[in-house]
Structure formats: structure tokens, C-alpha cells
Amino acid sequence: MESVFIKNRTALITGASAGIGFELATALAPKLDGLIVVARRAERLTELAQELHSRLPMLAVVVETADLSDPKAVESLLRRLDERGISVDVLVSNAGGRG
């Protein structure tokens, strides 16, 4: 079976500002060409993106702030990605509680 982590793949990881989502983003980043990190806390996402870019300069990291418990926020996120021509190959749905 072919791995989903091959060249020209972009992953979207929800809940990426802390905990498991943060760890997944860090672990998967070297296997991807693009990474979209989504969470409610913009500052933490920006720090993650800067850290990843410093280690992996060729990785395209997109930071998207959204509260995915709101269906309208999900629609807005999808619209923004579509407007930018960003397609998602791998989804890691890790958004969780109100921490």
C-alpha cells in the first residue's frame, strides 16, 4: 500500500496549537510539502509555523485561525482555502475541547 505521505501532499491539522495536534504537526511536517495548521489561538500557530519553517524552509505552512465548533467557521475556512487554491490531501481532525 502506498503511503499518503508522498511528494506534493498537503495536510490540514486541526487543534494544532497545542498537545497532540502540535505534536502531529511537528512529526508529519518533514513528510509533507504543505501544512495547514488550524486552531483558535493564532499566536501559538504562528510560533509553530515559524519553528517549522526554520527547520524545513521548503515546507509551505499556512496558519488559519478558526473555532471549528462553529459550522460557519468551518465553511469560512474551506472558502478561504479554496480562494487561495489550496487543496487538502490529508486531514487530521484533532480539534477538541475548550482548553
GILIN-V574464 format. One record per backbone hydrogen bond with DSSP energy under -0.5 kcal/mol. NH is the residue of the N-H (numbers start at 0). CO is the residue of the C=O. If there is no record, write none. Layout:
nh	co
NH	CO
NH	CO
//
This chain:
nh	co
5	3
10	33
11	89
12	10
12	35
13	11
13	91
14	37
15	12
15	37
17	14
20	17
21	17
22	18
23	19
24	20
25	21
26	22
27	23
28	24
29	25
30	27
31	28
32	8
33	8
34	59
35	10
36	34
36	61
37	12
38	63
41	39
44	40
45	41
46	42
47	43
48	44
49	45
50	46
51	47
52	48
53	49
54	50
55	51
58	55
59	32
60	58
61	34
61	59
63	36
63	61
65	38
65	63
67	65
69	66
70	68
72	69
73	69
74	70
75	71
76	72
77	73
78	74
79	75
80	76
81	77
82	78
83	79
84	81
85	80
86	84
88	9
88	86
89	9
91	11
91	89
92	90
93	91
98	96
//
